[in-house]
Amino acid sequence: MRVDIMSETKMSFKTQRTFELEIEQIVKNYKMSHMQAVLHYCEMNDIDPSSIGRLISKTLKQKIESDARDLNFFPKAGKLPDL
């Protein structure tokens, strides 16, 4: 139970923007996908991944979805042909 309280305390000081910047830094430094970076962040900070939904910005969500499409977790979205 104490870990949950500690996790909430750590997260209460984060905004979507600061969280997104930290995730981008992890992606850049460790060359991993955005989803992997979110899970890595949670692991390093003893945070339950299911509790960070409010920190996922629209931009970060789009990047996670794009990574998932590239890994064939989602059906390919229609794209305009390159000219």
HTML snippet that shows the backbone in 3Dmol.js (N, CA, C, O; Angstrom):
<script src="https://3Dmol.org/build/3Dmol-min.js"></script>
<div id="view" style="width:600px;height:400px;position:relative"></div>
<script>
const pdb = `
ATOM      1  N   MET A   1       0.815  -1.199   0.000  1.00  0.00           N
ATOM      2  CA  MET A   1       0.000   0.000   0.000  1.00  0.00           C
ATOM      3  C   MET A   1       0.859   1.264   0.000  1.00  0.00           C
ATOM      4  O   MET A   1       0.480   2.268  -0.604  1.00  0.00           O
ATOM      5  N   ARG A   2       1.978   1.226   0.652  1.00  0.00           N
ATOM      6  CA  ARG A   2       2.833   2.397   0.725  1.00  0.00           C
ATOM      7  C   ARG A   2       3.356   2.802  -0.656  1.00  0.00           C
ATOM      8  O   ARG A   2       3.470   3.990  -0.956  1.00  0.00           O
ATOM      9  N   VAL A   3       3.672   1.815  -1.490  1.00  0.00           N
ATOM     10  CA  VAL A   3       4.164   2.105  -2.841  1.00  0.00           C
ATOM     11  C   VAL A   3       3.121   2.897  -3.620  1.00  0.00           C
ATOM     12  O   VAL A   3       3.471   3.832  -4.340  1.00  0.00           O
ATOM     13  N   ASP A   4       1.836   2.534  -3.486  1.00  0.00           N
ATOM     14  CA  ASP A   4       0.784   3.258  -4.184  1.00  0.00           C
ATOM     15  C   ASP A   4       0.718   4.715  -3.736  1.00  0.00           C
ATOM     16  O   ASP A   4       0.551   5.612  -4.563  1.00  0.00           O
ATOM     17  N   ILE A   5       0.847   4.951  -2.451  1.00  0.00           N
ATOM     18  CA  ILE A   5       0.827   6.327  -1.938  1.00  0.00           C
ATOM     19  C   ILE A   5       2.036   7.086  -2.454  1.00  0.00           C
ATOM     20  O   ILE A   5       1.918   8.245  -2.850  1.00  0.00           O
ATOM     21  N   MET A   6       3.196   6.445  -2.453  1.00  0.00           N
ATOM     22  CA  MET A   6       4.409   7.083  -2.950  1.00  0.00           C
ATOM     23  C   MET A   6       4.263   7.394  -4.432  1.00  0.00           C
ATOM     24  O   MET A   6       4.669   8.464  -4.885  1.00  0.00           O
ATOM     25  N   SER A   7       3.692   6.477  -5.183  1.00  0.00           N
ATOM     26  CA  SER A   7       3.509   6.694  -6.614  1.00  0.00           C
ATOM     27  C   SER A   7       2.596   7.874  -6.866  1.00  0.00           C
ATOM     28  O   SER A   7       2.878   8.711  -7.724  1.00  0.00           O
ATOM     29  N   GLU A   8       1.507   7.948  -6.127  1.00  0.00           N
ATOM     30  CA  GLU A   8       0.584   9.070  -6.282  1.00  0.00           C
ATOM     31  C   GLU A   8       1.276  10.382  -5.957  1.00  0.00           C
ATOM     32  O   GLU A   8       1.041  11.391  -6.621  1.00  0.00           O
ATOM     33  N   THR A   9       2.122  10.374  -4.949  1.00  0.00           N
ATOM     34  CA  THR A   9       2.839  11.592  -4.575  1.00  0.00           C
ATOM     35  C   THR A   9       3.779  12.017  -5.693  1.00  0.00           C
ATOM     36  O   THR A   9       3.841  13.197  -6.039  1.00  0.00           O
ATOM     37  N   LYS A  10       4.507  11.065  -6.259  1.00  0.00           N
ATOM     38  CA  LYS A  10       5.430  11.380  -7.360  1.00  0.00           C
ATOM     39  C   LYS A  10       4.675  11.938  -8.561  1.00  0.00           C
ATOM     40  O   LYS A  10       5.119  12.896  -9.193  1.00  0.00           O
ATOM     41  N   MET A  11       3.533  11.333  -8.871  1.00  0.00           N
ATOM     42  CA  MET A  11       2.782  11.731 -10.053  1.00  0.00           C
ATOM     43  C   MET A  11       2.019  13.025  -9.853  1.00  0.00           C
ATOM     44  O   MET A  11       1.729  13.716 -10.829  1.00  0.00           O
ATOM     45  N   SER A  12       1.687  13.374  -8.627  1.00  0.00           N
ATOM     46  CA  SER A  12       0.873  14.566  -8.405  1.00  0.00           C
ATOM     47  C   SER A  12       1.601  15.848  -8.805  1.00  0.00           C
ATOM     48  O   SER A  12       0.966  16.880  -9.022  1.00  0.00           O
ATOM     49  N   PHE A  13       2.917  15.787  -8.904  1.00  0.00           N
ATOM     50  CA  PHE A  13       3.688  16.964  -9.281  1.00  0.00           C
ATOM     51  C   PHE A  13       3.968  17.026 -10.777  1.00  0.00           C
ATOM     52  O   PHE A  13       4.606  17.968 -11.246  1.00  0.00           O
ATOM     53  N   LYS A  14       3.507  16.053 -11.517  1.00  0.00           N
ATOM     54  CA  LYS A  14       3.740  16.004 -12.957  1.00  0.00           C
ATOM     55  C   LYS A  14       2.566  16.612 -13.716  1.00  0.00           C
ATOM     56  O   LYS A  14       1.409  16.492 -13.315  1.00  0.00           O
ATOM     57  N   THR A  15       2.897  17.260 -14.809  1.00  0.00           N
ATOM     58  CA  THR A  15       1.870  17.692 -15.755  1.00  0.00           C
ATOM     59  C   THR A  15       2.022  16.809 -16.985  1.00  0.00           C
ATOM     60  O   THR A  15       3.019  16.102 -17.132  1.00  0.00           O
ATOM     61  N   GLN A  16       1.035  16.854 -17.860  1.00  0.00           N
ATOM     62  CA  GLN A  16       1.145  16.072 -19.091  1.00  0.00           C
ATOM     63  C   GLN A  16       2.392  16.479 -19.867  1.00  0.00           C
ATOM     64  O   GLN A  16       3.074  15.631 -20.441  1.00  0.00           O
ATOM     65  N   ARG A  17       2.685  17.759 -19.884  1.00  0.00           N
ATOM     66  CA  ARG A  17       3.828  18.254 -20.664  1.00  0.00           C
ATOM     67  C   ARG A  17       5.158  17.775 -20.082  1.00  0.00           C
ATOM     68  O   ARG A  17       6.026  17.322 -20.828  1.00  0.00           O
ATOM     69  N   THR A  18       5.329  17.869 -18.755  1.00  0.00           N
ATOM     70  CA  THR A  18       6.593  17.428 -18.164  1.00  0.00           C
ATOM     71  C   THR A  18       6.759  15.920 -18.309  1.00  0.00           C
ATOM     72  O   THR A  18       7.868  15.433 -18.528  1.00  0.00           O
ATOM     73  N   PHE A  19       5.654  15.178 -18.188  1.00  0.00           N
ATOM     74  CA  PHE A  19       5.715  13.731 -18.376  1.00  0.00           C
ATOM     75  C   PHE A  19       6.115  13.410 -19.811  1.00  0.00           C
ATOM     76  O   PHE A  19       6.969  12.555 -20.047  1.00  0.00           O
ATOM     77  N   GLU A  20       5.499  14.093 -20.762  1.00  0.00           N
ATOM     78  CA  GLU A  20       5.817  13.872 -22.176  1.00  0.00           C
ATOM     79  C   GLU A  20       7.290  14.164 -22.461  1.00  0.00           C
ATOM     80  O   GLU A  20       7.940  13.414 -23.189  1.00  0.00           O
ATOM     81  N   LEU A  21       7.814  15.235 -21.898  1.00  0.00           N
ATOM     82  CA  LEU A  21       9.222  15.578 -22.103  1.00  0.00           C
ATOM     83  C   LEU A  21      10.143  14.505 -21.526  1.00  0.00           C
ATOM     84  O   LEU A  21      11.156  14.164 -22.137  1.00  0.00           O
ATOM     85  N   GLU A  22       9.800  13.974 -20.361  1.00  0.00           N
ATOM     86  CA  GLU A  22      10.609  12.915 -19.772  1.00  0.00           C
ATOM     87  C   GLU A  22      10.572  11.652 -20.635  1.00  0.00           C
ATOM     88  O   GLU A  22      11.594  10.991 -20.817  1.00  0.00           O
ATOM     89  N   ILE A  23       9.403  11.322 -21.161  1.00  0.00           N
ATOM     90  CA  ILE A  23       9.272  10.148 -22.024  1.00  0.00           C
ATOM     91  C   ILE A  23      10.078  10.351 -23.304  1.00  0.00           C
ATOM     92  O   ILE A  23      10.764   9.432 -23.753  1.00  0.00           O
ATOM     93  N   GLU A  24      10.006  11.535 -23.894  1.00  0.00           N
ATOM     94  CA  GLU A  24      10.784  11.829 -25.114  1.00  0.00           C
ATOM     95  C   GLU A  24      12.280  11.699 -24.848  1.00  0.00           C
ATOM     96  O   GLU A  24      13.025  11.220 -25.702  1.00  0.00           O
ATOM     97  N   GLN A  25      12.715  12.119 -23.680  1.00  0.00           N
ATOM     98  CA  GLN A  25      14.132  12.009 -23.316  1.00  0.00           C
ATOM     99  C   GLN A  25      14.543  10.537 -23.216  1.00  0.00           C
ATOM    100  O   GLN A  25      15.625  10.160 -23.666  1.00  0.00           O
ATOM    101  N   ILE A  26      13.678   9.709 -22.628  1.00  0.00           N
ATOM    102  CA  ILE A  26      13.955   8.271 -22.528  1.00  0.00           C
ATOM    103  C   ILE A  26      14.021   7.651 -23.925  1.00  0.00           C
ATOM    104  O   ILE A  26      14.909   6.849 -24.211  1.00  0.00           O
ATOM    105  N   VAL A  27      13.073   8.028 -24.798  1.00  0.00           N
ATOM    106  CA  VAL A  27      13.057   7.509 -26.174  1.00  0.00           C
ATOM    107  C   VAL A  27      14.368   7.851 -26.872  1.00  0.00           C
ATOM    108  O   VAL A  27      14.969   7.009 -27.540  1.00  0.00           O
ATOM    109  N   LYS A  28      14.791   9.070 -26.712  1.00  0.00           N
ATOM    110  CA  LYS A  28      16.017   9.538 -27.367  1.00  0.00           C
ATOM    111  C   LYS A  28      17.262   8.850 -26.792  1.00  0.00           C
ATOM    112  O   LYS A  28      18.116   8.377 -27.542  1.00  0.00           O
ATOM    113  N   ASN A  29      17.356   8.797 -25.473  1.00  0.00           N
ATOM    114  CA  ASN A  29      18.559   8.256 -24.832  1.00  0.00           C
ATOM    115  C   ASN A  29      18.698   6.742 -24.983  1.00  0.00           C
ATOM    116  O   ASN A  29      19.804   6.234 -25.164  1.00  0.00           O
ATOM    117  N   TYR A  30      17.592   6.034 -24.911  1.00  0.00           N
ATOM    118  CA  TYR A  30      17.642   4.573 -24.913  1.00  0.00           C
ATOM    119  C   TYR A  30      17.188   3.953 -26.236  1.00  0.00           C
ATOM    120  O   TYR A  30      17.183   2.730 -26.382  1.00  0.00           O
ATOM    121  N   LYS A  31      16.811   4.793 -27.191  1.00  0.00           N
ATOM    122  CA  LYS A  31      16.379   4.325 -28.513  1.00  0.00           C
ATOM    123  C   LYS A  31      15.316   3.234 -28.407  1.00  0.00           C
ATOM    124  O   LYS A  31      15.485   2.125 -28.915  1.00  0.00           O
ATOM    125  N   MET A  32      14.219   3.577 -27.736  1.00  0.00           N
ATOM    126  CA  MET A  32      13.107   2.641 -27.576  1.00  0.00           C
ATOM    127  C   MET A  32      11.825   3.318 -28.007  1.00  0.00           C
ATOM    128  O   MET A  32      11.783   4.536 -28.178  1.00  0.00           O
ATOM    129  N   SER A  33      10.783   2.529 -28.181  1.00  0.00           N
ATOM    130  CA  SER A  33       9.492   3.086 -28.585  1.00  0.00           C
ATOM    131  C   SER A  33       8.894   3.888 -27.422  1.00  0.00           C
ATOM    132  O   SER A  33       9.338   3.781 -26.279  1.00  0.00           O
ATOM    133  N   HIS A  34       7.891   4.681 -27.740  1.00  0.00           N
ATOM    134  CA  HIS A  34       7.246   5.487 -26.715  1.00  0.00           C
ATOM    135  C   HIS A  34       6.551   4.614 -25.665  1.00  0.00           C
ATOM    136  O   HIS A  34       6.576   4.931 -24.476  1.00  0.00           O
ATOM    137  N   MET A  35       5.937   3.524 -26.106  1.00  0.00           N
ATOM    138  CA  MET A  35       5.283   2.623 -25.152  1.00  0.00           C
ATOM    139  C   MET A  35       6.313   1.989 -24.229  1.00  0.00           C
ATOM    140  O   MET A  35       6.098   1.904 -23.020  1.00  0.00           O
ATOM    141  N   GLN A  36       7.425   1.546 -24.790  1.00  0.00           N
ATOM    142  CA  GLN A  36       8.491   0.978 -23.964  1.00  0.00           C
ATOM    143  C   GLN A  36       9.020   2.021 -22.986  1.00  0.00           C
ATOM    144  O   GLN A  36       9.329   1.699 -21.839  1.00  0.00           O
ATOM    145  N   ALA A  37       9.124   3.266 -23.438  1.00  0.00           N
ATOM    146  CA  ALA A  37       9.629   4.335 -22.581  1.00  0.00           C
ATOM    147  C   ALA A  37       8.680   4.605 -21.415  1.00  0.00           C
ATOM    148  O   ALA A  37       9.127   4.838 -20.291  1.00  0.00           O
ATOM    149  N   VAL A  38       7.371   4.576 -21.679  1.00  0.00           N
ATOM    150  CA  VAL A  38       6.391   4.776 -20.612  1.00  0.00           C
ATOM    151  C   VAL A  38       6.516   3.652 -19.585  1.00  0.00           C
ATOM    152  O   VAL A  38       6.522   3.904 -18.380  1.00  0.00           O
ATOM    153  N   LEU A  39       6.615   2.416 -20.064  1.00  0.00           N
ATOM    154  CA  LEU A  39       6.750   1.278 -19.147  1.00  0.00           C
ATOM    155  C   LEU A  39       8.071   1.336 -18.380  1.00  0.00           C
ATOM    156  O   LEU A  39       8.121   1.005 -17.195  1.00  0.00           O
ATOM    157  N   HIS A  40       9.123   1.752 -19.051  1.00  0.00           N
ATOM    158  CA  HIS A  40      10.432   1.915 -18.402  1.00  0.00           C
ATOM    159  C   HIS A  40      10.338   2.976 -17.299  1.00  0.00           C
ATOM    160  O   HIS A  40      10.829   2.772 -16.189  1.00  0.00           O
ATOM    161  N   TYR A  41       9.714   4.088 -17.611  1.00  0.00           N
ATOM    162  CA  TYR A  41       9.534   5.162 -16.620  1.00  0.00           C
ATOM    163  C   TYR A  41       8.774   4.643 -15.401  1.00  0.00           C
ATOM    164  O   TYR A  41       9.157   4.912 -14.262  1.00  0.00           O
ATOM    165  N   CYS A  42       7.703   3.903 -15.646  1.00  0.00           N
ATOM    166  CA  CYS A  42       6.901   3.355 -14.546  1.00  0.00           C
ATOM    167  C   CYS A  42       7.725   2.400 -13.695  1.00  0.00           C
ATOM    168  O   CYS A  42       7.652   2.427 -12.466  1.00  0.00           O
ATOM    169  N   GLU A  43       8.503   1.565 -14.352  1.00  0.00           N
ATOM    170  CA  GLU A  43       9.331   0.603 -13.625  1.00  0.00           C
ATOM    171  C   GLU A  43      10.383   1.316 -12.774  1.00  0.00           C
ATOM    172  O   GLU A  43      10.597   0.960 -11.615  1.00  0.00           O
ATOM    173  N   MET A  44      11.027   2.309 -13.345  1.00  0.00           N
ATOM    174  CA  MET A  44      12.087   3.025 -12.626  1.00  0.00           C
ATOM    175  C   MET A  44      11.550   3.845 -11.445  1.00  0.00           C
ATOM    176  O   MET A  44      12.275   4.108 -10.487  1.00  0.00           O
ATOM    177  N   ASN A  45      10.289   4.240 -11.521  1.00  0.00           N
ATOM    178  CA  ASN A  45       9.703   5.083 -10.473  1.00  0.00           C
ATOM    179  C   ASN A  45       8.679   4.349  -9.605  1.00  0.00           C
ATOM    180  O   ASN A  45       7.936   4.971  -8.846  1.00  0.00           O
ATOM    181  N   ASP A  46       8.652   3.019  -9.727  1.00  0.00           N
ATOM    182  CA  ASP A  46       7.719   2.199  -8.939  1.00  0.00           C
ATOM    183  C   ASP A  46       6.280   2.696  -9.046  1.00  0.00           C
ATOM    184  O   ASP A  46       5.595   2.885  -8.041  1.00  0.00           O
ATOM    185  N   ILE A  47       5.843   2.900 -10.277  1.00  0.00           N
ATOM    186  CA  ILE A  47       4.486   3.384 -10.543  1.00  0.00           C
ATOM    187  C   ILE A  47       3.735   2.311 -11.320  1.00  0.00           C
ATOM    188  O   ILE A  47       4.282   1.712 -12.246  1.00  0.00           O
ATOM    189  N   ASP A  48       2.492   2.070 -10.947  1.00  0.00           N
ATOM    190  CA  ASP A  48       1.647   1.126 -11.671  1.00  0.00           C
ATOM    191  C   ASP A  48       1.268   1.765 -13.008  1.00  0.00           C
ATOM    192  O   ASP A  48       0.697   2.856 -13.019  1.00  0.00           O
ATOM    193  N   PRO A  49       1.569   1.116 -14.127  1.00  0.00           N
ATOM    194  CA  PRO A  49       1.263   1.700 -15.441  1.00  0.00           C
ATOM    195  C   PRO A  49      -0.209   2.057 -15.631  1.00  0.00           C
ATOM    196  O   PRO A  49      -0.528   2.973 -16.388  1.00  0.00           O
ATOM    197  N   SER A  50      -1.096   1.356 -14.963  1.00  0.00           N
ATOM    198  CA  SER A  50      -2.524   1.659 -15.129  1.00  0.00           C
ATOM    199  C   SER A  50      -2.924   2.965 -14.462  1.00  0.00           C
ATOM    200  O   SER A  50      -4.037   3.447 -14.675  1.00  0.00           O
ATOM    201  N   SER A  51      -2.040   3.549 -13.658  1.00  0.00           N
ATOM    202  CA  SER A  51      -2.390   4.777 -12.946  1.00  0.00           C
ATOM    203  C   SER A  51      -1.885   6.047 -13.632  1.00  0.00           C
ATOM    204  O   SER A  51      -2.060   7.140 -13.093  1.00  0.00           O
ATOM    205  N   ILE A  52      -1.267   5.928 -14.804  1.00  0.00           N
ATOM    206  CA  ILE A  52      -0.694   7.116 -15.449  1.00  0.00           C
ATOM    207  C   ILE A  52      -1.521   7.642 -16.612  1.00  0.00           C
ATOM    208  O   ILE A  52      -1.066   8.516 -17.350  1.00  0.00           O
ATOM    209  N   GLY A  53      -2.708   7.130 -16.780  1.00  0.00           N
ATOM    210  CA  GLY A  53      -3.548   7.544 -17.905  1.00  0.00           C
ATOM    211  C   GLY A  53      -3.750   9.034 -18.004  1.00  0.00           C
ATOM    212  O   GLY A  53      -3.790   9.579 -19.107  1.00  0.00           O
ATOM    213  N   ARG A  54      -3.879   9.705 -16.880  1.00  0.00           N
ATOM    214  CA  ARG A  54      -4.112  11.159 -16.899  1.00  0.00           C
ATOM    215  C   ARG A  54      -2.886  11.944 -17.349  1.00  0.00           C
ATOM    216  O   ARG A  54      -2.997  13.126 -17.677  1.00  0.00           O
ATOM    217  N   LEU A  55      -1.720  11.305 -17.368  1.00  0.00           N
ATOM    218  CA  LEU A  55      -0.492  11.981 -17.788  1.00  0.00           C
ATOM    219  C   LEU A  55      -0.200  11.820 -19.273  1.00  0.00           C
ATOM    220  O   LEU A  55       0.701  12.472 -19.800  1.00  0.00           O
ATOM    221  N   ILE A  56      -0.947  10.963 -19.949  1.00  0.00           N
ATOM    222  CA  ILE A  56      -0.726  10.727 -21.378  1.00  0.00           C
ATOM    223  C   ILE A  56      -1.428  11.816 -22.177  1.00  0.00           C
ATOM    224  O   ILE A  56      -2.657  11.868 -22.235  1.00  0.00           O
ATOM    225  N   SER A  57      -0.633  12.683 -22.789  1.00  0.00           N
ATOM    226  CA  SER A  57      -1.188  13.774 -23.600  1.00  0.00           C
ATOM    227  C   SER A  57      -1.674  13.227 -24.933  1.00  0.00           C
ATOM    228  O   SER A  57      -1.371  12.091 -25.297  1.00  0.00           O
ATOM    229  N   LYS A  58      -2.422  14.035 -25.648  1.00  0.00           N
ATOM    230  CA  LYS A  58      -2.919  13.640 -26.971  1.00  0.00           C
ATOM    231  C   LYS A  58      -1.747  13.353 -27.911  1.00  0.00           C
ATOM    232  O   LYS A  58      -1.779  12.389 -28.677  1.00  0.00           O
ATOM    233  N   THR A  59      -0.730  14.181 -27.849  1.00  0.00           N
ATOM    234  CA  THR A  59       0.444  14.008 -28.707  1.00  0.00           C
ATOM    235  C   THR A  59       1.163  12.704 -28.390  1.00  0.00           C
ATOM    236  O   THR A  59       1.535  11.960 -29.297  1.00  0.00           O
ATOM    237  N   LEU A  60       1.358  12.425 -27.103  1.00  0.00           N
ATOM    238  CA  LEU A  60       2.035  11.195 -26.706  1.00  0.00           C
ATOM    239  C   LEU A  60       1.202   9.976 -27.093  1.00  0.00           C
ATOM    240  O   LEU A  60       1.746   8.959 -27.522  1.00  0.00           O
ATOM    241  N   LYS A  61      -0.106  10.081 -26.943  1.00  0.00           N
ATOM    242  CA  LYS A  61      -0.987   8.982 -27.332  1.00  0.00           C
ATOM    243  C   LYS A  61      -0.852   8.696 -28.827  1.00  0.00           C
ATOM    244  O   LYS A  61      -0.796   7.536 -29.235  1.00  0.00           O
ATOM    245  N   GLN A  62      -0.799   9.749 -29.643  1.00  0.00           N
ATOM    246  CA  GLN A  62      -0.642   9.569 -31.086  1.00  0.00           C
ATOM    247  C   GLN A  62       0.691   8.896 -31.421  1.00  0.00           C
ATOM    248  O   GLN A  62       0.759   8.064 -32.326  1.00  0.00           O
ATOM    249  N   LYS A  63       1.735   9.253 -30.697  1.00  0.00           N
ATOM    250  CA  LYS A  63       3.049   8.649 -30.942  1.00  0.00           C
ATOM    251  C   LYS A  63       3.045   7.176 -30.544  1.00  0.00           C
ATOM    252  O   LYS A  63       3.635   6.345 -31.235  1.00  0.00           O
ATOM    253  N   ILE A  64       2.386   6.850 -29.439  1.00  0.00           N
ATOM    254  CA  ILE A  64       2.277   5.454 -29.011  1.00  0.00           C
ATOM    255  C   ILE A  64       1.496   4.659 -30.043  1.00  0.00           C
ATOM    256  O   ILE A  64       1.884   3.545 -30.394  1.00  0.00           O
ATOM    257  N   GLU A  65       0.387   5.229 -30.536  1.00  0.00           N
ATOM    258  CA  GLU A  65      -0.409   4.556 -31.560  1.00  0.00           C
ATOM    259  C   GLU A  65       0.392   4.357 -32.841  1.00  0.00           C
ATOM    260  O   GLU A  65       0.292   3.306 -33.475  1.00  0.00           O
ATOM    261  N   SER A  66       1.180   5.349 -33.227  1.00  0.00           N
ATOM    262  CA  SER A  66       2.007   5.236 -34.431  1.00  0.00           C
ATOM    263  C   SER A  66       3.042   4.122 -34.271  1.00  0.00           C
ATOM    264  O   SER A  66       3.251   3.323 -35.184  1.00  0.00           O
ATOM    265  N   ASP A  67       3.690   4.076 -33.099  1.00  0.00           N
ATOM    266  CA  ASP A  67       4.644   3.001 -32.826  1.00  0.00           C
ATOM    267  C   ASP A  67       3.953   1.639 -32.893  1.00  0.00           C
ATOM    268  O   ASP A  67       4.502   0.682 -33.438  1.00  0.00           O
ATOM    269  N   ALA A  68       2.749   1.564 -32.337  1.00  0.00           N
ATOM    270  CA  ALA A  68       2.000   0.301 -32.332  1.00  0.00           C
ATOM    271  C   ALA A  68       1.648  -0.123 -33.756  1.00  0.00           C
ATOM    272  O   ALA A  68       1.703  -1.310 -34.079  1.00  0.00           O
ATOM    273  N   ARG A  69       1.289   0.832 -34.605  1.00  0.00           N
ATOM    274  CA  ARG A  69       0.991   0.509 -36.014  1.00  0.00           C
ATOM    275  C   ARG A  69       2.243   0.002 -36.727  1.00  0.00           C
ATOM    276  O   ARG A  69       2.192  -0.952 -37.504  1.00  0.00           O
ATOM    277  N   ASP A  70       3.365   0.658 -36.447  1.00  0.00           N
ATOM    278  CA  ASP A  70       4.628   0.232 -37.069  1.00  0.00           C
ATOM    279  C   ASP A  70       4.998  -1.188 -36.655  1.00  0.00           C
ATOM    280  O   ASP A  70       5.639  -1.913 -37.415  1.00  0.00           O
ATOM    281  N   LEU A  71       4.594  -1.585 -35.447  1.00  0.00           N
ATOM    282  CA  LEU A  71       4.879  -2.933 -34.946  1.00  0.00           C
ATOM    283  C   LEU A  71       3.751  -3.909 -35.256  1.00  0.00           C
ATOM    284  O   LEU A  71       3.744  -5.040 -34.771  1.00  0.00           O
ATOM    285  N   ASN A  72       2.788  -3.455 -36.076  1.00  0.00           N
ATOM    286  CA  ASN A  72       1.635  -4.264 -36.497  1.00  0.00           C
ATOM    287  C   ASN A  72       0.723  -4.676 -35.345  1.00  0.00           C
ATOM    288  O   ASN A  72       0.092  -5.732 -35.404  1.00  0.00           O
ATOM    289  N   PHE A  73       0.645  -3.848 -34.292  1.00  0.00           N
ATOM    290  CA  PHE A  73      -0.299  -4.103 -33.208  1.00  0.00           C
ATOM    291  C   PHE A  73      -1.692  -3.618 -33.582  1.00  0.00           C
ATOM    292  O   PHE A  73      -2.686  -4.111 -33.050  1.00  0.00           O
ATOM    293  N   PHE A  74      -1.767  -2.660 -34.491  1.00  0.00           N
ATOM    294  CA  PHE A  74      -3.025  -2.119 -35.006  1.00  0.00           C
ATOM    295  C   PHE A  74      -3.020  -2.315 -36.512  1.00  0.00           C
ATOM    296  O   PHE A  74      -1.959  -2.447 -37.122  1.00  0.00           O
ATOM    297  N   PRO A  75      -4.215  -2.334 -37.117  1.00  0.00           N
ATOM    298  CA  PRO A  75      -4.252  -2.371 -38.587  1.00  0.00           C
ATOM    299  C   PRO A  75      -3.608  -1.105 -39.156  1.00  0.00           C
ATOM    300  O   PRO A  75      -3.684  -0.032 -38.556  1.00  0.00           O
ATOM    301  N   LYS A  76      -2.986  -1.245 -40.296  1.00  0.00           N
ATOM    302  CA  LYS A  76      -2.367  -0.091 -40.949  1.00  0.00           C
ATOM    303  C   LYS A  76      -3.425   0.938 -41.288  1.00  0.00           C
ATOM    304  O   LYS A  76      -4.485   0.601 -41.815  1.00  0.00           O
ATOM    305  N   ALA A  77      -3.138   2.182 -40.987  1.00  0.00           N
ATOM    306  CA  ALA A  77      -4.042   3.282 -41.339  1.00  0.00           C
ATOM    307  C   ALA A  77      -3.756   3.666 -42.786  1.00  0.00           C
ATOM    308  O   ALA A  77      -2.627   3.553 -43.264  1.00  0.00           O
ATOM    309  N   GLY A  78      -4.788   4.116 -43.467  1.00  0.00           N
ATOM    310  CA  GLY A  78      -4.598   4.565 -44.838  1.00  0.00           C
ATOM    311  C   GLY A  78      -3.684   5.778 -44.877  1.00  0.00           C
ATOM    312  O   GLY A  78      -3.857   6.722 -44.106  1.00  0.00           O
ATOM    313  N   LYS A  79      -2.720   5.746 -45.770  1.00  0.00           N
ATOM    314  CA  LYS A  79      -1.804   6.865 -45.915  1.00  0.00           C
ATOM    315  C   LYS A  79      -1.850   7.346 -47.354  1.00  0.00           C
ATOM    316  O   LYS A  79      -2.081   6.572 -48.283  1.00  0.00           O
ATOM    317  N   LEU A  80      -1.625   8.630 -47.514  1.00  0.00           N
ATOM    318  CA  LEU A  80      -1.545   9.186 -48.859  1.00  0.00           C
ATOM    319  C   LEU A  80      -0.250   8.733 -49.500  1.00  0.00           C
ATOM    320  O   LEU A  80       0.768   8.617 -48.817  1.00  0.00           O
ATOM    321  N   PRO A  81      -0.266   8.475 -50.802  1.00  0.00           N
ATOM    322  CA  PRO A  81       0.977   8.044 -51.462  1.00  0.00           C
ATOM    323  C   PRO A  81       1.995   9.176 -51.487  1.00  0.00           C
ATOM    324  O   PRO A  81       1.641  10.351 -51.581  1.00  0.00           O
ATOM    325  N   ASP A  82       3.260   8.800 -51.402  1.00  0.00           N
ATOM    326  CA  ASP A  82       4.346   9.780 -51.507  1.00  0.00           C
ATOM    327  C   ASP A  82       4.441  10.249 -52.956  1.00  0.00           C
ATOM    328  O   ASP A  82       4.390   9.448 -53.889  1.00  0.00           O
ATOM    329  N   LEU A  83       4.577  11.534 -53.120  1.00  0.00           N
ATOM    330  CA  LEU A  83       4.695  12.083 -54.476  1.00  0.00           C
ATOM    331  C   LEU A  83       6.119  12.448 -54.776  1.00  0.00           C
ATOM    332  O   LEU A  83       6.417  12.927 -55.870  1.00  0.00           O
TER     333      LEU A  83
END
`;
const viewer = $3Dmol.createViewer("view");
viewer.addModel(pdb, "pdb");
viewer.setStyle({}, {cartoon: {color: "spectrum"}});
viewer.zoomTo();
viewer.render();
</script>
